[in-house]
Amino acid sequence: MKLSTADLILSPNAAIDLQTHTIFSDGTWTPDQLIEHLLREGFGLAAITDHDRVDTLVSLQQLALEKQFPLLVAVEMSASWKGEPVDVLCYGFDPEHNALADLAQEVARRQRENTMQVGSYLRQNGYTFAGADPSGEVAAVANLPSSAQPHALVALLTKYGFESPGRILRDAGCDFATNEPAAIVDAAHRSGAVALVAHPGRQDGFVCFDVALLDELRAIAPIDGIEVYYPAHSAEQVEMYRDYARKHNLLTSAGSDSHGPDKQLPIQYPVEYSRSLLERLGIQIR
């Protein structure tokens, strides 16, 4: 299919944001709302990187073409390493034919199974839902995008007045379904995509990377780059990741991780922050 970024030429002054999320994963933007916002604010390019949602990319490209807004083909794949989450951003692949789709489908299958197992635990351990059918409530959660399901289970227990929903769900075996970083990078490369470590400096439950950990990860998963510019990164982290990328000839990207109009909004990052990545993807900057 024709892509919305075909033959794209960006000004060096263009504003971009290469990590955003919609209702197709765990965001509250509709794709239409998000693209309209990006147009109003004068963005020259963006990426919708919904977690493990390769199946929506054709429709997103069709919408971007209709609205005449350049939207990169992209996805944020959920991984785990050393017992903690590590997200991998993949850019620049055929939305219709790629090796990432199988990994995404497997995550969706395993997440749904996990959610239904949590529902069985709740029923067997006497968690009642004020007259509502717990099976139906949990089944509705299981039909949500995979990345939204654990959060929705917390909200469900909170809705019915259960204290310590996190503890209850841990006891029930609730978990996020993920893939191995090496498998994601391999699938990305087989798809003609590039793979970058997302928000490497986050400290809220994710692996927080220093130079040694980046070296260790690259030994098992040959990533192409790093999301250097991110709202939660300190100035020291940005400098460290930028220097590391320069030393190892890695691509760099910039993303807000916007999940909705009531949360972090898209950020107008300078195109120069991601020049190497965009030029690798065939986008001209001049």
C-alpha positions in Angstrom: 0.0 0.0 0.0 1.0 3.6 -0.4 2.4 5.1 2.8 1.7 8.5 4.2 5.5 9.2 4.4 6.2 8.3 0.8 8.7 10.8 -0.8 8.5 12.9 2.4 10.9 15.9 2.7 11.1 17.6 6.1 12.5 21.0 7.0 15.3 21.0 9.6 12.9 23.1 11.7 10.1 20.6 11.5 8.5 19.3 14.8 8.2 15.6 15.3 7.1 13.1 18.0 8.0 9.5 17.5 6.1 7.8 20.4 2.4 8.3 20.9 -0.5 5.9 21.8 -4.2 5.6 21.1 -7.2 3.6 22.2 -5.8 0.8 20.0 -3.5 0.0 23.0 -3.6 1.8 26.4 -4.2 5.4 25.3 -7.3 7.6 25.4 -6.7 9.4 22.1 -8.7 8.1 19.2 -6.4 8.0 16.1 -8.6 10.8 14.5 -8.3 13.0 17.6 -4.5 12.5 17.8 -3.8 13.3 14.2 -6.1 16.3 14.3 -4.2 17.6 17.3 -0.9 17.0 15.5 -2.1 18.9 12.5 -3.4 21.9 14.6 -0.1 22.1 16.5 2.0 22.1 13.3 3.8 18.8 13.6 5.6 17.7 10.5 5.7 14.0 11.3 4.7 11.6 14.1 4.5 7.9 14.9 1.7 6.1 16.6 3.4 3.3 18.5 0.5 1.4 20.1 1.8 -1.5 22.1 1.9 -4.8 20.2 -0.7 -3.5 17.6 0.6 -4.4 14.2 -2.9 -5.3 13.0 -4.1 -1.6 13.1 -1.3 -0.2 11.0 -3.0 -0.4 7.6 -6.0 1.5 8.9 -3.8 4.1 10.5 -2.0 4.7 7.2 -5.3 5.0 5.4 -6.4 7.6 8.0 -3.1 9.5 7.7 -3.4 9.6 3.9 -7.0 10.9 4.2 -5.8 13.7 6.5 -2.6 14.3 4.6 -0.5 13.9 7.7 2.8 12.0 7.5 2.7 9.1 10.0 5.5 6.6 10.4 4.7 2.9 10.3 5.7 2.0 13.9 4.9 -0.2 16.9 6.1 -0.5 20.5 6.7 -4.1 21.3 6.4 -5.3 24.9 9.5 -7.2 26.2 10.9 -8.3 29.5 14.5 -8.7 30.5 16.1 -9.4 33.9 12.5 -9.7 35.3 11.5 -6.2 34.3 9.8 -4.6 31.3 11.8 -3.3 28.4 9.8 -1.8 25.5 11.2 -1.9 21.9 10.2 0.7 19.3 10.2 -0.7 15.8 10.0 1.7 12.8 9.8 1.4 9.0 8.3 -1.9 7.9 5.6 -3.1 5.6 2.3 -2.8 7.5 0.8 -5.7 5.6 3.6 -8.2 5.5 6.0 -8.4 8.4 7.4 -10.8 11.0 6.3 -8.6 13.9 2.7 -9.5 13.5 3.1 -13.1 14.8 4.8 -11.9 17.9 2.1 -9.4 18.5 -0.6 -12.0 18.0 1.1 -14.3 20.5 1.2 -11.5 23.1 -2.5 -10.9 22.6 -3.3 -14.6 23.0 -1.3 -15.0 26.1 -2.6 -11.8 27.7 -6.2 -12.9 27.1 -5.5 -16.3 28.7 -3.9 -14.6 31.7 -6.9 -12.3 32.1 -9.3 -15.3 32.0 -7.2 -17.2 34.5 -7.4 -14.2 36.8 -11.2 -14.3 36.4 -11.2 -18.0 37.4 -9.2 -17.1 40.5 -11.5 -14.4 41.5 -14.6 -16.6 41.2 -13.0 -19.5 43.1 -11.9 -17.2 45.9 -15.2 -15.6 46.5 -14.7 -12.2 45.0 -18.3 -11.1 44.2 -19.1 -8.1 42.0 -22.3 -6.6 43.7 -24.7 -8.7 41.7 -22.8 -8.4 38.4 -21.5 -11.5 36.7 -17.8 -11.6 37.3 -17.4 -13.9 34.3 -18.9 -11.3 32.0 -17.0 -8.4 33.6 -13.7 -10.2 33.2 -14.5 -11.4 29.6 -15.1 -7.8 28.7 -11.6 -6.9 30.0 -10.2 -9.8 28.0 -11.5 -8.2 24.8 -9.5 -5.0 25.4 -6.1 -4.4 23.8 -3.5 -6.6 25.6 -1.6 -3.7 27.2 -4.8 -2.3 28.7 -6.0 -5.5 30.4 -4.0 -5.5 33.7 -4.9 -1.8 34.2 -8.5 -2.6 33.5 -8.5 -5.4 36.1 -7.2 -3.0 38.7 -10.0 -0.6 37.8 -12.6 -3.4 37.9 -11.6 -4.4 41.5 -11.5 -0.7 42.5 -15.0 -0.1 41.0 -16.4 -2.9 43.3 -14.7 -1.6 46.4 -12.0 -4.1 46.9 -9.0 -2.9 48.9 -5.5 -3.6 47.7 -6.4 -4.6 44.1 -2.8 -4.8 43.2 -2.2 -7.4 45.9 -5.3 -9.4 44.9 -4.2 -9.5 41.2 -0.6 -10.5 42.1 -2.1 -13.4 44.1 -4.2 -14.2 41.1 -1.1 -14.4 38.8 -2.0 -11.3 36.8 0.9 -10.3 34.5 1.8 -8.5 31.3 2.5 -10.8 28.4 5.8 -10.0 26.7 8.4 -11.3 24.2 12.1 -11.6 24.5 14.1 -8.5 23.3 16.2 -10.7 21.0 13.1 -12.2 19.3 11.6 -8.7 18.7 14.8 -7.3 17.3 15.2 -10.4 15.0 11.6 -10.0 13.8 12.1 -6.3 13.2 15.2 -6.9 11.1 13.6 -9.7 9.1 10.8 -7.1 8.4 13.2 -4.5 7.2 12.6 -2.4 10.3 14.9 -0.8 12.9 14.5 -1.5 16.6 15.3 1.1 19.3 15.1 0.8 23.1 12.2 2.9 24.3 12.6 5.3 27.3 15.8 3.6 28.6 15.9 5.9 31.6 12.5 5.3 33.1 12.7 4.4 36.8 9.1 3.3 37.5 9.4 -0.4 37.2 11.2 -0.6 33.9 14.9 -1.5 33.4 16.7 1.7 33.9 19.7 1.5 31.6 23.2 2.6 32.2 26.2 2.0 29.9 26.9 -1.4 31.3 23.3 -2.6 30.8 23.1 -1.2 27.3 26.3 -3.2 26.5 24.8 -6.3 28.0 21.5 -5.9 26.1 23.3 -5.3 22.8 25.2 -8.5 23.3 22.0 -10.5 23.1 19.8 -8.2 21.0 21.5 -6.1 18.3 19.4 -3.0 18.7 19.7 -0.2 16.2 19.2 2.7 18.5 18.0 4.5 21.6 15.1 6.8 22.4 17.4 9.4 23.8 14.9 12.3 24.2 12.0 11.5 26.6 10.1 13.6 29.1 11.2 11.6 32.2 14.9 11.6 31.2 17.2 13.9 33.2 19.7 16.1 31.4 22.4 13.7 32.5 20.6 10.7 31.1 20.1 12.5 27.8 23.8 13.3 27.6 24.8 9.7 28.5 22.5 8.1 25.9 23.4 10.6 23.2 27.1 10.0 23.8 26.6 6.2 23.8 24.7 6.4 20.6 27.4 8.5 19.0 30.2 6.1 20.2 28.4 3.0 18.9 26.9 4.5 15.7 23.4 4.0 16.9 20.2 5.8 15.8 18.5 8.2 18.1 14.8 9.1 18.5 12.6 11.5 20.5 9.1 10.7 21.8 6.6 12.1 24.3 4.9 8.8 25.1 1.6 10.8 24.9 -1.4 8.6 25.9 -4.2 11.1 25.8 -5.3 14.8 25.8 -5.7 14.7 29.6 -2.2 13.3 30.1 1.2 14.1 28.6 0.6 15.9 25.3 2.8 15.3 22.2 6.0 17.2 22.3 7.5 19.2 19.4 10.9 17.7 19.3 13.4 19.1 16.7 13.7 16.8 13.7 17.5 17.0 14.2 17.1 14.8 17.3 16.1 11.9 15.1 17.9 12.8 11.8 19.8 9.5 11.6 16.7 7.4 12.2 14.6 9.3 9.7 17.2 9.3 7.0 17.6 5.5 7.5 13.9 5.3 6.8 14.2 7.2 3.5 12.9 10.6 4.8 14.9 13.5 3.4 15.7 16.5 5.6 16.6 19.7 3.8 
